[in-house]
């Protein structure tokens, strides 16, 4: 089993942190998706990271794609895990927190691609910034709901700090500030820190 992801992919980082917290050995194959490498396209015809390549025993290997699906797979490998409640309202709240955090990342990555093309203003750009701001406000009230949700939110916030320091997301989100400061000091987050 190996994870195809770039070293700066926040979606990949979420999975790497999760694997470390679960005690799962998850080798990373540094993969630049924009280069359309053959291994990535074989695993995910969409050409997106992360992709989890499984050893199916035949020398080939099947793949699981999309970070929420891969996260669910990794969690399923450890039945006794305590990061994500296994059922009930707390489970779905944690999965919804993951979706919020991933949505922040989606909006931030759209903004980065727009900027690379010289698009820095307009209704679509403004919509992404508003989505990030609203999601952060909700996430600020979800700190401590589950370890899994806290991991997802920390990855998203640290990515904003990394790529969009001018957003100053910390100003209005004190609970997230405390969470991010605490989790970034853990060994799993230290081991997966992107080069800056």
Secondary structure, 3 states (H helix, E strand, C coil): CEEEECCCCHHHHHHHHHHHHHCCCCEEEECCHHHCCHHHHHHCCCCCCCEEECCCCCCCCCEEECHHHHHHHHHHCCCCCCCCCCCHHHHHHHHHHHHHHHHHHHHHHHHHHHHHCCCCCCHHHHHHHHHHHHHHHHHHCCCCCCHHHHHHHHHHHHHHHHHCHHHCHHHHCHHHHHHHHHHHCCHHHHHCCCCC
